[in-house]
Amino acid sequence: MTGYAPAEAARRSGFSLDTLRYYEKIGLLADVGRTPGGQRVFTDDDLSWLLLFRCLRDTGMPIAQMCRYASLARAGEHTVDERRELLRQHAAQVEEQMRLLRRQYDHLREKIRFYERLPGPPAPDEGR
């Protein structure tokens, strides 16, 4: 089992140290190990959780849903169907957001093309 200091876990996960502490406090990260001196030590399993949380957070899942997912996962195999459904619902929301972003991106690109077709400012008179 590999152990990572908090700074290394933060670097690898892309979360700040404050976020790691917060996730532990609210129960997203459970049973984070400690050194005899009390410093947190993150395992590969903890990092796997953090990478999942990064994905969920970056795709807009609310913290409450992330907590629900983590709670279900820790409850055992009998929650697989509920976890799958939670992720399916989130994926559907992500797909809708991607469609909206695509429409907005297309609109933005059209506006850029409009400005690119306009004549540019007159060239400065180099004879002066």
Summary of the structure (lengths in Angstrom):
residues: 128
radius of gyration: 23.3
end to end distance: 74.9
largest distance: 82.5
contacts: 287
relative contact order: 0.09
helix: 67%
strand: 5%
